[in-house]
Amino acid sequence: MPDFQRLLHTEEYGFIKNNPRLGKRILLLGIGGSYAYGTAQEGSDIDLRAVAKSR
């Protein structure tokens, strides 16, 4: 299973912190898809789900 904390600090996922519509507006960030359901296999993609305040 990937280290999700470390993954969020990579350049690939930098948009989560740098995007003005996300950044400090994120209230809840979680894992979705196959990792959330426990059915992930090697090579499975990583799905993130977020709730952000509008202003």
C-alpha positions in Angstrom: 0.0 0.0 0.0 1.4 3.5 -0.9 2.4 5.9 1.8 -0.4 8.4 1.3 1.1 11.1 3.5 4.4 11.1 1.5 2.4 11.0 -1.7 0.7 14.3 -0.9 4.1 16.0 -0.6 5.2 15.0 -4.2 5.2 17.4 -7.1 2.6 15.3 -8.8 0.1 16.0 -6.1 1.3 19.6 -5.4 -1.8 21.0 -7.0 -3.8 20.0 -3.9 -1.9 22.7 -1.9 -1.2 25.1 -4.7 -4.5 25.3 -6.4 -6.4 28.5 -5.2 -9.7 26.5 -5.3 -8.3 23.9 -3.0 -5.2 24.7 -0.9 -6.3 26.0 2.5 -10.0 25.4 1.6 -9.9 21.6 2.0 -11.9 20.5 5.0 -11.6 16.7 4.5 -9.3 14.7 2.2 -9.6 10.9 2.0 -8.9 7.9 -0.1 -11.5 6.5 -2.5 -11.8 3.8 -5.0 -10.1 0.4 -4.8 -7.9 1.5 -1.8 -10.9 2.5 0.2 -12.7 -0.7 -0.6 -9.6 -2.9 0.1 -9.6 -4.3 -3.4 -6.4 -2.5 -4.7 -3.9 -4.5 -6.6 -0.4 -3.7 -7.8 -0.7 -0.9 -10.3 -4.1 0.4 -9.0 -4.6 4.1 -9.4 -5.1 6.3 -6.4 -8.4 8.1 -6.0 -8.7 11.0 -3.7 -11.9 12.6 -2.5 -12.1 16.0 -0.9 -14.6 18.4 0.7 -13.7 22.1 0.4 -15.4 25.2 1.6 -16.5 27.6 -1.1 -15.0 30.7 0.3 
